[in-house]
Amino acid sequence: MNPHLFVYGTLLSSACHPMGARLGREARLIGEASIEGRLYSLGRYPGLVDVVDRESRVHGEGLVLKEPLNISA
């Protein structure tokens, strides 16, 4: 299980969103991070799609979940 989480947008620690505040309680902030990907409009929130293109990066934060859930498929 991977306890690491990448967040962007309203989930950033500086965004003052209720879910970001919850992450602040349930995860430890590692720091600034980025991932190869592209954001697409899905209406109210953007969706991140993984792409293999070093020119396309989404910037956000890296976190470590304090108690990650073990969800089996």
ZADREN-578227 format. One record per residue (C-alpha): residue number from 1; residue in one letter; chain; x negated, y, z. Coordinates in steps of 0.1 Angstrom, whole numbers. Each point is the difference from the previous one (the first is absolute). Last residue first. Layout:
N
    i  aa  ch      X      Y      Z
  NUM   A   A      X      Y      Z
...
end
This chain:
73
    i  aa  ch      X      Y      Z
   73   A   A    106    -48    -51
   72   S   A    -17      2     34
   71   I   A      1     33     19
   70   N   A    -27      4     26
   69   L   A      7     34     14
   68   P   A    -29     23      7
   67   E   A     -5     12     36
   66   K   A    -24     30      1
   65   L   A      3      7    -37
   64   V   A    -33     14    -14
   63   L   A      5     32    -20
   62   G   A    -15     15    -32
   61   E   A     11     34    -12
   60   G   A     11     15    -33
   59   H   A    -13      8    -35
   58   V   A     14    -17    -31
   57   R   A    -26     -6    -27
   56   S   A      2     -2    -38
   55   E   A    -34      7    -16
   54   R   A    -14    -34     13
   53   D   A     26    -18    -21
   52   V   A     11    -35     10
   51   V   A     35      9     10
   50   D   A     20     -8     31
   49   V   A     35     17     -1
   48   L   A     10     23     28
   47   G   A     36     10      3
   46   P   A     12     36      6
   45   Y   A     28      8     24
   44   R   A     35     16     -5
   43   G   A      3    -12    -36
   42   L   A    -24    -27    -10
   41   S   A    -25     24    -15
   40   Y   A    -33    -17     -9
   39   L   A    -33      2     18
   38   R   A    -32    -15    -16
   37   G   A    -26    -23     14
   36   E   A    -36     -5     11
   35   I   A      1      5     37
   34   S   A    -11     28     23
   33   A   A     -9      4     36
   32   E   A     -2     27     27
   31   G   A     -4    -14     36
   30   I   A      2    -31     21
   29   L   A     33      9     17
   28   R   A     10    -26     26
   27   A   A     34    -15     -4
   26   E   A     33     -4     19
   25   R   A      4     34     17
   24   G   A    -13     21    -30
   23   L   A     20    -23    -23
   22   R   A     31     10     19
   21   A   A     -9     37     -5
   20   G   A     -5     -7    -37
   19   M   A     35    -15      0
   18   P   A     15     31     16
   17   H   A    -17     23    -26
   16   C   A    -24     28     13
   15   A   A    -21     -2    -32
   14   S   A    -35      3     18
   13   S   A     -3    -37      8
   12   L   A      8     -9    -36
   11   L   A     32    -21     -4
   10   T   A     18     28    -19
    9   G   A    -25     -3    -29
    8   Y   A    -26    -28      2
    7   V   A     -6    -31     20
    6   F   A    -25    -29     -2
    5   L   A      3    -28     26
    4   H   A    -25    -23     15
    3   P   A     11    -29     22
    2   N   A     -8    -27    -26
    1   M   A     13    -34      9
end
